[in-house]
Amino acid sequence: MKISVSATLLDERTKDDEPDKYNNRLKGLATMVATLDGRNSADLVMNVLALPGEWDGWTRVEALEELLFSGEELPVEATLKVINPTPTVEKIWGCITNKTLFF
């Protein structure tokens, strides 16, 4: 069932004129899947997390953390594809923390 549901969601995404509008929700679902079945779903989770997105750095990190807690080893290249976009967004927009602006 897991494969058919994920295939259906990803197929629907590719058929749409604006496929990126699904990315944030898919990443939220991927985080839940990582929590519930990280060992058997790591490839699917990593593929979904690598989709383009903005302001989703915490979602990406949370899903990676869930995969690690489930005992899954994270391949370096796939993990870098997931986490590399996060610092780029922060460099462009900066990060406001405790009333301080960091670039």
C-alpha positions in Angstrom: 0.0 0.0 0.0 2.8 2.4 0.8 4.2 2.2 -2.7 0.9 2.7 -4.4 -0.1 5.7 -2.3 3.3 7.4 -2.7 3.3 6.7 -6.4 -0.2 8.1 -6.7 0.7 11.3 -4.9 3.9 11.8 -6.9 2.1 11.0 -10.2 -0.6 13.6 -9.4 2.1 16.1 -8.7 3.8 15.6 -12.1 0.5 15.9 -14.0 -0.2 19.3 -12.5 0.7 22.6 -14.3 2.3 23.8 -11.1 3.8 20.7 -9.5 5.8 22.6 -6.9 2.7 23.7 -5.0 2.5 20.1 -3.7 6.0 20.0 -2.3 5.4 21.4 1.2 2.6 19.0 1.9 4.5 16.1 0.5 7.4 16.9 2.8 5.1 17.0 5.8 3.7 13.6 4.8 7.3 12.3 4.3 8.2 13.4 7.8 5.2 11.4 9.1 6.2 8.4 7.0 9.8 8.7 8.4 8.4 8.6 11.9 6.2 5.6 11.3 8.3 3.5 9.0 11.7 5.1 8.4 13.6 1.9 7.8 11.4 0.7 5.0 10.6 4.2 3.5 14.0 5.9 3.5 14.4 6.2 -0.3 10.9 7.6 -0.7 11.4 10.1 2.1 14.8 11.2 0.8 13.3 11.7 -2.8 10.4 13.8 -1.5 12.7 15.9 0.8 14.9 16.7 -2.2 12.1 18.4 -4.0 12.5 22.2 -4.4 11.1 24.4 -1.6 11.6 27.5 0.4 11.3 28.0 4.2 11.2 24.2 4.7 14.6 23.8 6.4 13.1 22.6 9.7 10.8 20.1 7.9 13.8 18.7 6.1 15.9 18.4 9.2 13.0 16.9 11.2 12.5 14.2 8.6 16.2 13.4 8.5 16.2 13.2 12.3 13.3 10.7 12.2 15.1 8.6 9.7 18.2 8.5 12.0 16.1 7.7 15.0 14.6 4.8 13.2 18.1 3.3 12.7 18.5 4.3 9.0 21.9 5.2 7.7 21.7 8.4 5.6 23.8 8.3 2.3 26.0 11.4 2.0 25.0 12.5 -1.5 21.2 12.1 -0.9 21.5 13.9 2.4 23.4 16.8 0.9 20.7 17.1 -1.8 18.2 17.5 1.0 20.0 19.9 3.3 22.0 22.1 0.8 19.0 24.3 -0.2 18.5 25.4 3.4 21.6 27.7 3.8 21.0 29.2 0.4 17.6 30.6 1.4 19.0 31.9 4.7 21.8 33.6 2.9 19.4 35.4 0.5 16.8 36.4 3.1 18.8 36.4 6.4 17.7 35.0 9.6 16.1 37.0 12.4 16.7 35.5 15.8 16.3 37.3 19.2 15.9 40.6 17.5 19.2 40.2 15.6 19.6 39.9 11.9 22.2 37.4 10.7 23.4 37.0 7.1 
